[in-house]
Amino acid sequence: EVQMAESGGGLVQPGGSLRLSCAASAFTFSSYGMNWVRQAPGKGLEGPLCITSSYFSPYYADSVKGRFTISRDNAKNTVYLQMNSLKPEDTAVYYCARVPYYPSNFDSDYWGQGTQVTVSS
């Protein structure tokens, strides 16, 4: 069964940084695009925020470009999200997801359970 487990969320002050991790299992990780999406309180799902692929250049949404960096370690079946210069509006539950047809299609087919990120002083 395809599974993804996010970790690394928490409380951080505005301007601070966090690194999220997402450990994947039960599929050939290196063959798939992986993304991060988020859901702020009371709002719908926003994303993809960014997508990483073993074969193509990464994608970044304008809302995170220059502040967030997505990376992956295929040996560890893990995707990361380095978040810098965090703002209160970045407060959300962050999910990683599998993107089977990147770059021709940005849709995801499996998601993790999410990790909470709260940006507040």
N, C-alpha and C positions, 0 to 999 in steps of 0.2 A: 504494500500500500504506500502510495506516494505521501510523504510527510515533510513538513517544514516547521521548524521551531525557532522563533525569534527570541532574542535576549538582548540585554544591554540598555533597556529603557530606564527612565527614572526622572528625578526632579533636577532641573538645572536652571541657573540664573540666566536672564537675557544676556546675550553676547557670549555665552559659554558654548561648550562642545560636548558631544556624545558620539559614541560609536556603537551602532547596532550590529548584531550578527544574526545570521539565519542559517541554521544547519539543515541540510536537505538529505533525504534518504529515499531509497527504493526506486531510483531511476538514474540514467546515465547523465549525471549532473553537467558534465562538460559540454554536452550536446545541446543544451537548452539555454535560451535567454532567461534571465532572472530580473525581477523588478522589485521596487518598493512603491507601495501606495500608502495612503493614510486616510483616517477618518477623524475629523475634528468633532468635538462635542456638538450634538444637534445638527450635524451636517452630513451630507452624503460622502461617498467614497471619492477621494481626489487622487487621480493618478492616471497613468504611471508618472511618478516623480522622476524616476530614472530607471534605465535598463542597462544591463551588462550582458555581453555575449563573448564567447571564446573566439568568435570569427568576425565580428563587425564592431564598428565604433560604438561607444556608449551613447545613450540618449539622455538628455536632461530637460525637464520642463523649465520654463522661464522662472517659475516661482522658487526654484532651488538652485538654478545655475549659478556657479561661482561660490556657493556656500556648502553644497553637499557634494560628496564624492562617492560613487559606487565602485566597488571592486569585488573580486572573487578569488578564491583559492580552490582550484579544481581538485587538488590533492586532498583537501579537507572537506570537499562538498559544501562549501560555505560561501555565502555572499555577505558583504559588509556594506554599511552605510555610515560614512563619516560625515557628521553634521557639525558645521562650524557657524559662528555668528548667529546663534539661535535667537529667534524672536518669539514673543508670546503667541503669535498666530501660528507657530509651528506646533503648538500643543495639539496632540492627536494620538490615536492608536495607530501604530505603524505596522504594516503587514508586508511580508515578502511573498512573492508569487512566481510561479513558473510561466514563462512566455514561450510557447512552443514554436511560434512562426515568425519571430523577430528576424529581420526588420520589416518584413512585408505586412505583418499584423502585430499590433501591440496588445492583443487580448491575452488574458491569463486563464489557465485552466485549473490550477491548484493554488491554495493560499494557506499560510500558516495561521496561528491563533492570535497573533498580534502582540505587541509590547507597547506599554503606555509611555509616552514622552510628555512631560509637563515642563513648560518654560515659564518660570515665575520668580519674582523677587520676594 
